Amino acid sequence: MIKAIFSSGKVKSTSEDAFSLCEKSRFGERVKDKIEYSLAESIFLVSESKMEVYLNSKLISETNLLKKFRKIDKKIEIKSAVFSDLRKKGYIVKTALKFGAEFRVYDRGVRPGDDHAKWILYTTSESDNFDWHDFSAKNRVAHSTKKKLLIAIVDDESDVLYYEVSWVKA
């Protein structure tokens, strides 16, 4: 069980289990002498009983952790549903802030660092509006980074539907 600390809006761990899981399954990112987790990764690991998160030496329940994360990221439930769905299907999912997307997704069997991500992924709920300008901008980012665009739409039951978009030469 990974013991992690929630501090300054981040979840971090120095436990041996954190380093082991990072190496074996690519959860978290090694930053100096710690493993740092995205909020979606943290929720997933807590829900899978692989991590406990503490704040001021007190264990935070999954419900309270989600409440704290919602203050940082209003889309955390949508992102967590997508993250969980993809990880359970065998994909490696990492943050993609430098691409202006929520996640970068590696094909099954690909280890980050050994090869590039196949997709950059944007999440949305089925009740959100998605305009063509926004869609076009996301598609241009994917194309310019030599990745396919993956749109994940989450419904009210947290089921996820994916749309892959790629360029076609005419």
N, C-alpha and C positions, 0 to 999 in steps of 0.2 A: 504494500500500500504506500503510495507516494504521499508524503506530508509536504504541503505547500503553504506558502504565506501569501495573503492578499494585502498588498501595500501599494499606495500611490497609483491605483488603477491597474495594477499588474499582478499576475499570479506567477510566483517563482518558487523554485525548490532547489535545495542542495543535497537532497537525499540520494543515496546510492540507487534506489529504485527508479528515480527520475532519470538519472544518467543511463541506466540499463534500458529503460523503455524508449528513451530517445534514440539510442543506438539500434535497438532491435526493431522498433515499429515506427520510428520517426515522429514521435509525439514531442512537441516542444522544440525550442531552438536553444542551442548552447550559446550562452552569452557570458564570456569569461568563466567564472567558477560556478555558474548557476544554469539551470534550465528555466527558460521563460515560456509561458504558455499563452496562447491567444485566449480570449474569453470563451469562444465557442469550444476550443479544445478542453478547457477547464470544465465547462458544463458537461461535456461528453464523458470525460474521465471520472467525474464525480458520479454521474448517472450510471456508469458501468462499474462502480465500486472499486476503481483503481486509484482514486485520489481523495484525500481529505484536505480541505482548505481552511486555514486558520486566519483569524484577524485578532490581533492583540491577545494571542495565546488561547483564543476561544474558537472552537470548531463552528464553522458556519454551515447551516443546513443547505441542501440544494435549493430549496425555495427562497431562503434569504440571500443566497449567493446570486440567484437569478434576479432578485429585486435590486441588489447592488449593481449588477452588471447592466441592468436596464437603464440606470442613471447615467452610465457611461456610453451605452450604445442602444438606441431605441429599437434597433432591428435585431437584437440579440436572439429573440425566440426564432425568428426566421432563419438567421444564420446558423443557429444551433441545430435546427431541424435538417438543414441541408448538409451541414458538416457531419452530423450523425449518420444520415442516410448514405453519404458517399463513403465514409470510413467503414461502415458495416458492409459495403459492397466491395471493399478491398482497395480503394483509392487512397493515395496520400494527399491530404488537403493542407495547404499552408496559406498564410495571409498574403495579400497581393496589394498592399497599400501603395507601393511604388508604381504599380500599374494603374492605380485609380480604381481597382476592383476589390471585391471582398476577399476572393480566394484565387489561388492558382491551384490547379488540380493535375496531379501526375497520374499517368496511366498505371494500371495494375502492374506490379513487379518493378516499376521504375523507382529508384531511390533519388531523392533530391540531391543534387550535386553530381550525380552520375550522368544525368540527362536533364533536359529542360522540361518544364511543365507542358502538357498538351493543350490545356485550356486555361483561359482566365474566366472566372465565373462571377456573375452578378446575381444577387438574390432579390426577389420581390415577392410580395404576397398577391394572391389572385384579386384582391380588392384594390390594389394600387393602380394608379394610372401610369402608363408607359407610353411616352410619345415617340414619334418617329425621329425627332432630332436627338433625343437621348439614346435611342436604339442605334442610330447612325454613329454617334460619337463612341459608343461602346464597341461597335464593330470595327471602327478605325483603330482604336487602341489595340484590340486583339490582332488585327492585321499587321500593324506596325511592330508588334512584339513577336510576330511569327507564331502566334498561337490561335487556336480556334476559340470562338466566343461560345460560352455556355451560359444560358439563362436558366435559373432555377426558380420556378414559381411554386410557392407553398400555399396550400389551401387551408381552410379553417380547421381541418382535422390533422394538420401538420404533415399531410402527404405531399410529396415533391414530384413535380413534373419538370423534365429537362428539355430544353431546345438547344441544339447545337447549330451554330451559324458559321459558315465559312464562305470565302470568296470563290466565285467561279469565273474563270476567264472566258469571255465570249468570243 
